[in-house]
Amino acid sequence: MVLHCCPSISIPIPKPLLTLTHRIKPKPKFSCFVVPNIGVDDIAQLAHNKVLVAAAASAAIGQLSKPFTSVLLYGKDFDFKTAFQAGGFPSTHSSSVVAAATSLAFERGFSDSIFGVTLVYAGLVMYDAQGVRREVGNHAKVLNAILAKRRVNSVVTEDRDNLIDSPEDYEVLDQIRLKESIGHTEVEVVAGALLGFLVSLAVYSIVM
């Protein structure tokens, strides 16, 4: 008996491209909103910001002194509401910007570009306070006088010609009163600038 041995042929089986156990990882989701992590220590660091402290302190001192300066300098009645109003002595805008500029000068030097920008900004604010805003207050005084005169003329005309105006006209004339204390005089602006300079000197020597 003759045995014939046939060589075994192995056919390679291709591997599947994707297996059932393969999972596609989900893409991470990105949010366009970033929530900053601000703690108590970060807020406490504001007390060491000399520029911010000097500007805030000079503004607070200037506003709180307005009820007293209005009595001493202008002979007005004491009104604590003036501490929350614009105008008056001294100029809070001037004191704040000068305090910020002075603090930056002490901290970064007079040759720093940020101090230069702040100095220009302070000059513009002080010019606007005694220029444009002061003219707005003068215009408000004239308009208030015109409205008051118009109301008096309306009453005289009613008595003379028996012309009755509607009650709404009187209500509008009584309610419309523009704010006259908006801008500052040159003295108030200079006083505010001097206050800001002195406060910044004190803050720079106290705050570490």
Phi, psi and omega in degrees: 000132182253131179256130178256124180262119178263129178292138181281131180255124179258122180264121181291135179264121181294141178283143178294144180295319181236130176265161181290335182276353181283130180239138178277124180288134179291146179287141179293141180270132179252137179252140179279353180257129179246121180266112180289144179265094182251123180253184180293325180295324179293320178292324180294337179293342178297333179292342179262002176276102187293325180296313181292319180295317180295316180294317181292319180293317179293323178293319180294317179296318180296316181291318181290339179274348183297320177300326181280320179291331177293330177281315185285321186265327186246357177068025179272167176287150180290123180220114182290345179294337179294343177290345180245017182242163177276167180080178178092183183249127357269179179280115181290325178300316180294317181296322182292312183289324178291322177297318178294317180294319180294319179297320177294325178295318178290327186275321186247345180101156183286343179270000182285143182290328179294321175297322178297317178296318180295323179294319177296317179298319179297319178297319179294319180295316180292323177295320179293325182294318181265359180250276186294310183294328177293319177295326176298319177295321177294320177295323178296322177297317180294316180294322177295321177294322179294317180295320178294319178293324179295322179292319179295317179296326179293322179291319179296318179296324179295319180288329185278310186256003180060041176260122184260120176274157181289150179297334181296326180296319179294321180295319179294317180294327179285326184278327183283110173213113184283152179285124183269332181268088182241309183263196183221156171277172180297324180293319179295323179292316179295320178296320177295319178296319178295321177297315179297322179294316181292320179295320179295324175298316180294317181294319182294331180273341183261309184288129181268000000 
